[in-house]
Amino acid sequence: MAEERGEDIVSEFLSQNPQLENWLGSLRGPCETNKQWHARREFVLRNMEDFPSIKPGIPSPSLDRLLSLSMVWANHVFLGCRYPQPVMDKVNEMAEGITVIEAPVRKTRDEIMGKTKRPALSAVDPDSQSKKTKPNDTDVTAHVKSVGRPAASALKSGPPPGAPAEHQPFFNRLYKAVAWKLVSAGGFGPNLEHFEILRSCVESCKAALTCVFVPLKDIPDLPTGRTQKEGQVCELRCCTVYMGTGYGRDEAAARAMASKEALKVFQGQKVTVKVCRRRFQGQDVDDLVLLDEQSRSQVLPPALSYPFQENQ
């Protein structure tokens, strides 16, 4: 079913771009089956934006490289071919989010002969095994009871040096996953299940969302007319990077609004991880924030959580 949904997304995209469909068809190998071609076609489409010099219908070194990488991946998946590890790492990263149902499974000679080492049972932590089967393990939820002012020594200086560059490749992959998901949903709109879309995309990139909730009445410095109102505020993070904040009458509504705000960032041509100043428990701190490509002054809401805090 996942593969069929992937094919439906690609088919819908190509139906809106018939000139692109004709050009892609010319790239199909004479011996490729429909299953192999549909998978490789999706690989090419997902990664075209990383090769901006590619122009449909015009030969170029960038096109040759992308097609070569797509053949390496397809040969590995369907024919069991093996390549140097750096090449395998590259194509596997480029293929994030592509699902191939009933792909051939091949074993090496050592695996067939039983020479592959297996970890001892005593080395496996039973608690870690139970965590793998725990429902909604990827949805980490925290409830903050108090938002008081901390001691100055309780905060670090902020994210480690180089953190934005380290996180950027992951959010590039997440951007692609969200873009394809929104295409299949008919585009961004108010009637979408924003949290489910965001969570499924994050999980497809092998990561997890963190949801932090704070009662509205516990947030300091609110206008006088709002301090008595009931409701929850939700903050979303992924890999310690702030993505969005939302308010609602309960946790589910606040989470949905925060997810909607987070998905708005993915409407541009790219997303960028940057270090920004935010207010946290009465202090200005450096925080990792996911932003779109538009250059404008960002007015960020106060942070409800801070993953760079000592003893957290």
Residue, then its C-alpha position, 0 to 999 in steps of 0.5 A: m500500500a505504501e508503494e501504491r501511495g508513492e506511485d499515486i503521488v508521482s503520477e499526480f505530480l506528472s499529470q500536472n507536468p506532462q512535459l516532464e513526464n514525456w522527458l522522464g519516459s525517455l530516460r527509462g532503460p530498455c530492460e527495466t520492469n515497471k516496478q524498477w522504473h517507477a522506483r528509479r523515476e521517483f528517485v530522480l524526481r525527489n533529487m532533481e532540485d539538488f542538481p539545479s543545473i539540470k534542464p529537462g531535455i538538455p544533456s548535462p554532466s549533472l543529469d548524467r551524475l543523477l542518472s548514474l546514482s539512480m542506477v546504482w541505487a536501483n541495481h543495489v535494490f533490485l539486483g543486489c549489486r554492491y558498491p563502495q561504502p561512501v557510494m552506498d551511503k550517498v544513494n541511501e540518503m538520497a532514497e530516504g522516503i522511497t518505499v519498495i514493496e517486496a524488494p528482493v532479499r539477497k544474502t552474502r556467502d558468509e551469511i549463507m554459511g552462517k559466518t555472520k556474527r550475531p550479538a549475544l543475548s546478554a548484550v541486549d537491554p530488555d528495556s530497550q526492546s520494550k521501548k521499540t514496541k511502545p506505541n507512539d514512541t516517536d511522539v515525545t510529550a513533556h508537560v512543564k509545570s512551572v515557568g519560573r526564572p532559573a539561576a543564571s548558572a543553569l543555562k549553557s551559552g547555547p547550541p554547540p558550534g556548527a550545530p546548524a550545519e550538522h542539522q541542515p542535511f536532516f531538514n533538507r530530507l524532511y523538506k522533501a518528505v513534507a513536500w511530497k506529503l502535501v502534494s498527495a494531500g492536495g496542498f497546504g490548507p486549513n482542513l489538513e491533519h497537520f500534526e499527523i502529516l508532520r509526524s509521519c514525515v518526521e518518522s519517515c526520516k527516522a526521527a521524532l517530534t517533541c511536544v512540550f505543553v504549558p498551561l496558558k495561565d502559567i506563562p508569565d508576562l501575558p497581557t492582563g486580560r489573558t492571564q485568567k483564560e484557560g488553554q494550553v500552549c504547545e511547542l514543537r521541536c525535532c532533533t532539538v530544533y524549534m519548529g513552531t508554537g500553537y495555542g488551543r483549548d486543550e493539548a490536542a488543539a494546541r498541538a494541531m495549531a503548532s503543527k500548522e505553524a511548523l508546516k507553513v515554514f515548508q511552503g518556500q523553496k527551502v528551509t534553513v536551520k539558524v541560531c536565533r535569540r529567544r526569550f526563555q524563563g526571563q533570559d535571552v538565549d541562543d536557540l536552534v530555529l527552523l526558518d524558511e528562505q524569506s528574509r524578514s525580521q523574525v518575531l519568535p514566541p518565548a521558548l517553552s523548553y530549552p534542550f541546551q539547559e544543564n541538568q535537564 
